[in-house]
Amino acid sequence: MILVLASRRDAGAHRLVNTWGPEQARLLTPDDLSSPGWRVFTEDPAASRAVVHGEVVEVGELTGVVTRLPAVTSGEVRRIQPDDRDYAAAEMSAFLNYWLSVLSCPVLNPPAAAGLCGPGWRSEQWAMTARRLGMPVRPRGRDVPPYLRPAASSDAGAPAAPAGQPAMQVTVIGDRCIGGDERALTEFAEALTEAAGVPMLTAFFEEHGSEVRFVDAHPWTNAFDPQVADAMLDYFHRSGTAAVPGAHRESVTP
């Protein structure tokens, strides 16, 4: 079974579960964390249990987890008394960070210190990393706080291309690249994925004169793209043995 950890309002997460079918995938939301039946053994994590929509799921039966939730917020914990929601959300985030870290199945993406679904970098951090890798980068400025960026919302169904640029994007999932009809783009996306230390990433590019330059990146992917859903499923079916950052990748263009 594959779990998709996401906000209950995440349309992309619902699409993934519907695409893969109830026999193969389930949606796990913060509401499930306050359901009775969870059991976690630090000495033997594989013997632990989770609860998904009231059903007990043996952790050892999981074949993969997709994380589409940067953190649990107070708005996601409806079953908790209002005065306790901030505290409960912080505790749930901490628990999920640990739980996802000790799972033996592949996780897209594993948690990091700054978030549950990857490194949690700001746009400037992605740009600095891309620049260090030798990629041409679009100059940028900022006049809004980082938490107001649309890509930070857990309600989004798919990553949005940054405003004001032609939509050119490459999604890396394990050893597969989706999108990008130029080898240079896939090589850039692969290098950025490896530098970020994640198995899954979407990188955005734009044409500028005679060159293509990097715009932004996000650890989420477009769950509405059938090729993306297929690549995720393939990654899990192979248990991540061949799907690691830096390995030979298969390029797929729409």
HELIX and SHEET records of a PDB file:
HELIX    1   1 ALA A   11  TRP A   20  1                                  10    
HELIX    2   2 PRO A   30  LEU A   33  1                                   4    
HELIX    3   3 PRO A   45  ALA A   47  5                                   3    
HELIX    4   4 VAL A   59  GLU A   61  5                                   3    
HELIX    5   5 SER A   74  GLU A   76  5                                   3    
HELIX    6   6 PRO A   82  ASP A   84  5                                   3    
HELIX    7   7 ARG A   85  VAL A  102  1                                  18    
HELIX    8   8 SER A  123  ARG A  132  1                                  10    
HELIX    9   9 PRO A  146  LEU A  148  5                                   3    
HELIX   10  10 PRO A  150  ALA A  152  5                                   3    
HELIX   11  11 ARG A  183  ALA A  196  1                                  14    
HELIX   12  12 PRO A  226  HIS A  237  1                                  12    
SHEET    1   A 4 ALA A  25  LEU A  28  0                                        
SHEET    2   A 4 ILE A   2  LEU A   5  1                                        
SHEET    3   A 4 GLY A  64  THR A  67  1                                        
SHEET    4   A 4 VAL A 107  LEU A 108  1                                        
SHEET    1   B 2 ARG A  49  VAL A  52  0                                        
SHEET    2   B 2 GLU A  55  GLU A  58 -1                                        
SHEET    1   C 5 GLU A 211  HIS A 218  0                                        
SHEET    2   C 5 MET A 200  HIS A 208 -1                                        
SHEET    3   C 5 MET A 168  ILE A 173 -1                                        
SHEET    4   C 5 ARG A 176  ILE A 178 -1                                        
SHEET    5   C 5 GLU A 250  VAL A 252  1                                        
END                                                                             
